[in-house]
Amino acid sequence: MARDLEQLIDEITVDAYGLDEQLTGFLQVFVDEVTIPVPGTVLDFPVEITGFDFEGDERRGLVAQCRHEGGAGTVSLVDVRFEPRSAAGWLHAAYRTWLGLPPFPARRPQDWTWPTT
């Protein structure tokens, strides 16, 4: 799995120079490949992810717009968990690995074709 994640990270960041461009590369893949709304969890509470963004703060990184029964808000994407066998879960594992964090359990979805070669 680690080798597959490294290949995915290389594909996402191949033409990115600097942290801003690398974050933008990850953001673009999340936007292009994850159909929203997508279910997730934050602190073990179920949420619905309604969007992804990079607000310009390199320390915070990418963010996820979430909604749940009690309202809505924005959280750091690193704190969201996704279904392990989903495109969101696989991309999230790559993102956390790229940040130097342990990935949450994930597997590349069998029907996922990105990147196409």
Secondary structure by P-SEA (a helix, b strand, c coil): caaaaaaaaaaaacccccaaaaaaaaaaaaaacccccbbbbcccbbbbbccccccccccccbbbbcccccccccccccccccccccaaaaaaaaaaaaacccccccccccccccccc
